[in-house]
Amino acid sequence: MSEAPLRTEVLIAGAGLTGMTLAATLASAGIDCRIADPAARSSRRDARTTAITCGSRRLYEAIGVWRAVRARAQPIRRIRVAESDVPLYLHFESDDLGEGPVGHIVSNDDLSGALGSRLGRLGVATDAHAVESFEEQPGWVRTRLSDDSVIDSRILVGADGRASPVRKLAGIGQRTRAYGQTAMVCTVRHTEPHQDTAVERFFPAGPFAVLPLRGRRSAVVWTEPRSAAQQLMRLPPADFQTELEARFDGMFGTPTVEGAPTAFPLSLVLARRHTRGRVVLVGDAAHALHPIAGQGFNLGLRGVALLAELAADHMRLGLEPGDPNVLAEFADRRRIDTASLVAVTDGVNRLFSNGLPGLGVVRALGLGMVNAIPPVKQALMRQAMGIASGIGAPLPRLIRGEPL
């Protein structure tokens, strides 16, 4: 006789940062959930960093995670956006809005460790097995894992990355577009302090972002056309260092590359829908964006906050979290938020990664004009901080700093 299926309100496929954050958010609201991911067995370190906006920080504060990473997180108090060598620029100061830092740069290892500890305290179980199949039944979705165990849940969430197996199992299509660009990522140590400043410089080949880390160190995301990036990655370390110094152009003194740079091709991946039946997609499973402005992960966290909010509100009314009205509202609001941010990131990349004669001066003049108009500048700053009101719908309460 086979064992009776385990039961939970929400089964989350994916133990990455998005999946763990969703589990901690749901469990903090008293909603039973569990995680399934074969990678949960892995103890491999993740040396990458993640940009956390002001709005996302509020979510982590609300679920009891932020205090565990705050001491090691690097605040971003200033942002400077410039057009390559033109002296006009757009400069943000966090003090102008009085909402605290624009954002923080956190170590993925630190954030994952803090989330894991919080999930342990909340009693959230993790199955170190993959989702193999699922079928919907009246009121439930029955999921079979790779060890043949079965879990019944009200909702199955795909938080399993841009190649999302859950998205494929659900028959949800995707739109994919390659940018023809490659992002090279490295950490540098520099001789002058960064003063908590993030810099985005736009070149015809692509954006060059410098994000502050603790001490006199920064993370660099350097975007070039694919062929140019391949040539740069094949350079001897000393020659790569020389090319990097040319891009820095004296910013923060002399940079020195720490370790070997890594590279990954850039593409846009959008799920054609955020839900199907009782299946819900969040994070990169729903949308994987260009890294320009560092908003992709934070977009996913708005989805996490919204799903937890709608589920908690309906359960207080005696309804179950997979109610069709819950998932329909989630899908509508996520579609609007995602489309808005995709339009911005895609449009900015197209506008600034463009070498048409004279266009660079026009772009620089535009940045200078925005810098000189406080209301417009503050509106853009609120967008960068992840605290601007959504189009057609309010931000989730946790992102606004309000309790569930």
N, C-alpha and C positions, 0 to 999 in steps of 0.2 A: 504494500500500500504506500503510495507516495505521500510525503509530508504535506500538511496543509500550507498554503502560501502565507508568507509573512504579509502583514498589512501595514500601510503607512498612508499618510495624507499625500505626501509629495515624494516621489523618487527622482533624484537628481543624477543624471549620467554625466560624470565629469568632476574630478577632484582638483581642478585648477583653481586659480584665484577667484574666478567668477562663480564656479560651482560651490566652493567653500563659503564664499560670501553669502550666496543665496541660502545655503543651509543654516548659517549662523543667524541670518536675518529672520528666517522662518521660525527657527527654534526659539529665538529670543522673544518672538511674539506668541509662543506657546503652541506652534503648529508642528505636529510630528512629521519628521522627514528623515531620509537616509540617503547616502551617496553610494553610487556604484562606479568603480573605475579601476581597471587593472593597474594603472600607474600609481595607485595608492600604496602599492608594495615598495615603490622606488624610494631610495634615500638619496638620490642624486641631487646635488646642489644646483641652484639656479642663480647664476651670477648677474642676471639682468636686473634692471631697475624699471620702475613703473611710475608714471606721473599721476598723482592723485589731486583732483581739483578740490576747491573749497567745498563744493556740494557733496562730493564723494567722502571727504573727510567727515562731514556731519553724519553720514550714514555709519561710518566706522565708529564714531563716537557713540552713536545711539545703541549699537549692538555690542559695546564693551570690548572693542578690539583696538581702538586707536591708542589708548594709553600704553599699550605694550610695544608700539612701534614709534611713538612720538619722539622719544629721546634720540633715536638714530635716524629719523627722517630729516631730510634737508628742506627747509622752507624756501619757496620762491616768492620773494617780495617785490621783484621787479621783472618786467619783460620788455625786451627791446626787439622791435621788428624793423629790419632795414633791407633796402634794395642794394645788394652787392656793394659797390664802391661809391654810391651816391650819398652825400652827407645828410639828406633828409631821412627821418625815421619816425616810428611810432613808439612811444615809451609809456609803459604802465607802471604805476606805483600802487602797491596794495593799500597804503595808508589813505589813498584818495577815496576809497569806499568805506573804510572802517570795518571790514568784514574779516580781518585777519589776513594771513598770507594768501596769495593768488592760488597756490597749491603747494604740494610737497613732492619730492622725489624719494621713493622708498625702495629698499632692496626687496626683490621678490622673495628671497629667503626669509627676511624678517617678517614680511606680511603673511606669507604662508605659515610660518611658525606660530605667529600670533593667532591666526585663524584656527589652526589645528588645536592649539591649547583651548581656545574658546569652545570649539566643537566638543572637545573632551569634557569640559565642565558642563556643557549643555546636554551631554549624553547622546549625541548624534552618532549613529552607527555608520560605518563605512564598509562596503563589500568590495574586496579587491578583485572584482571580476567585471567583464564587459557585458553590456547589453547585447544579447544575441537576437532577440525577437520580442515582439509584443502583439497583443490583440486586445481590442476594446470590447468590454462587456458592459451590460447595463450598470451605470454608476461607477465603473472601475476601468482601469487599464491593467491588464495582466502582463507582466514583463518576465521573460526568462533570461537568466544570466548564463555566462559561459561555463559555470560549474553545475548547470542544470537546476539551480535553485529558482524559485518563482516568488515574485513580489507583486502584490496587488496594491495599487495606489490610485488616488483620485486624479492625479496629474503625473505625467512623465515629462521631465524637463531635460532637454538637450542642452547641456552646458559643456559640450565636448569638442569645442574648437572649430576652426574654419572648415575642416574636412568632415565634420559632424556625422558619425555613423547613425545617430538617432534621426537626423534630418533625412538621410537616405532611406532608412527603414520606414519613415513616415510618408515617403513619396513626395516630399516637399522639394521642388526644384530650386535652382539658384541661378543668379545672373553673375557672370564672372567677366572681368575685363582687366587685362594686363596693362600696366602703365608703361612698360618698356623701360622702367627705372629699377635700380638696385640701391638699397640702403646699406651703407657700411657703418657698422656700430663699433665704437671702441671707447675706452676710458682714458682720459689724459690727466696728467698732473701738470699744473702751470705755476709760474713763478710769482704771479700776483693774485690777490684774492678776487673771487668773483662777486663778492658783496651780494650774495643771494639772488643773482641775476640769471635769468634764462634769455638766450639770444636766438633769434631765428633770422638768418640772412638768406636772401633769395638771390640765386644766380640763375642764368638762363638754363643751365644744366639741371637744376633742381635745388631744393632747400638745403641749408646747412644749419642744423640745430645744435646748440650747446646748452646742456642742462646741468645745473649746479649739483654737486655732491658734497658730502662732508669734507671739510678742510679745503685745501687748494687743489681740488679735483673736479672734473666735470665729465659727464657722459656726452658723447658726440654721436649724432645721427646725420650722416653725410650721404646725400642722395645724388646719384649721377645716372646718366643713360647706361643701360646694361653693359654695352661694350667698353665704355670708359671705366666703369667700376671693375670689370674683369681685369683690365690692364693695371689699374691701381692695386688691386688685391694681389697681383703677381709680382709687384715691386719688392725689392729687398727692404727690410724694415727701415733702414736709414733713408731710402728714397721716399718711402711712404710718409715718413716723418717730415721730410722736406715739403712734400705736397700739402700735408696737413697744416704746417706752419704758414704756408702761403694763404690758405683759407682763413686761418685765425687772424692774420694781418696785424699782429701785435696785441690782440685782445687778450687780456689777463696775462700779459707777459709771454714767455716762451712755453709752449705746450710740449710735453713729452708723453708719448704713447705708452700705456701700461698694458702689457700682454699683447696678444695677437688680435687684430680686428676680425670681426665676423661680417658676413654679408647675406642678405636675403632679397629675392626679387619681390617687387611690390605689385599687388593686384587688388582689385575691388571685388569682394564676394558678398552678394546680398541674397538672402533667402527670399523666395517669392512670396512667402507668408510667414507670419510669426507663430501661428498655431494651426493645427489640424486635429480635429476631434479633441482628445484630452492630451495631446502632445504640445508642448510649449518650447520655443527656442529662445535662448538668451545668450548674450555675449557674442563671441566670434562665430558661434553656430548660426546666429541670425544676421550678423553684419561684421565683416572684416574690412576696415577702411585704410586709406593712405595714412601713414603716421604723422603727416603734417599737423601741427598744433597739438599733438598728443591727446586727442579726445576719444579715441576708439574704446579704450577700456572703460572710461567714465560713462560713455553712452551705454555700455553694457550694464553698469551699476545702476543707471536710472531704470533699466528694465527690471533688475533685481528688486529695487525698492518698490516699483509699481506692482509687480506680481505679489510681493509680500503684503502690500497695503490692501489690494483688492481681495486677496484671500482672507486676510484677518478681518476686514470689514464684513464680508459675507458670512464668515464663521460665527461672528458675534450675533448675527441675525438667525443663526441656526441652519444656515445653508452650507453646502460643501464647497471647497475651493475650486472644484472642477466644473461648477455650474456654468452653463453656456453663456450666461450674461457676464460672468467674470472674465472668461477667456475672450469674448467678443470685445469687451471694453479694453482689455489688455492689448489685443491685436490692433485695434483702431489707434490707440494712443501711441503705441510703439511705432506703427507705420509712419505717423506724422513726424515724430521726433527723429526717427532714423532718416527719413527722406530729407528733412531740413538740414541735418548735419552732413549727410552725404553731398548735398548740393553745395554746401559751403566748402568742405574740404576738397571736393573734386574741382570746384570752380577756382579756388585759390591756387591749387596746383597747376591748373591749365593756364591761368593768367600769369603766374610768376615764373613757371618753367617754360619760358617762351623768349626766344632771342630776336624777335622782330625789331628792326631798327627803330629807335626812338621810344619803344614801349617801356623800357626801363626807367626813363626820365618821367614818363607819365605816371608809372606806378609809384615812384618815389614822391612825386608831387601829391599823389593821393594820400600816401601815408602821412606826409607832412600836414596836409589839410585836416585829416582826422585828428592828428595830434593836437591841433590848434582849436578844436571844437569840443569843449568838455562834455556836453550831453552825449554826443556820438561816441566819444572815446570811452565814457563810463558804461554805455550800453554794450560796447564790444568787450570791455573788461569783465562785465557780469557774465557774458557768454563764455569767455575764457575761464572764468571761475566756476562755471557750471551751476550758476544760481539765477540765471535769467529765466523768466517765465516761458513755458513752452508755447508753441503756436497752436491755438485751439484747445489747449488743455493745460491745467496747472502742473507744476513739477510735483513729483511724489513727495509726500509729507516728510519722509526721512531726509531727502535732499534739501528740503527747506529748513531743516533743523527742528522739525516738529515730531512728536512721538506718534507711533502707530495707534 
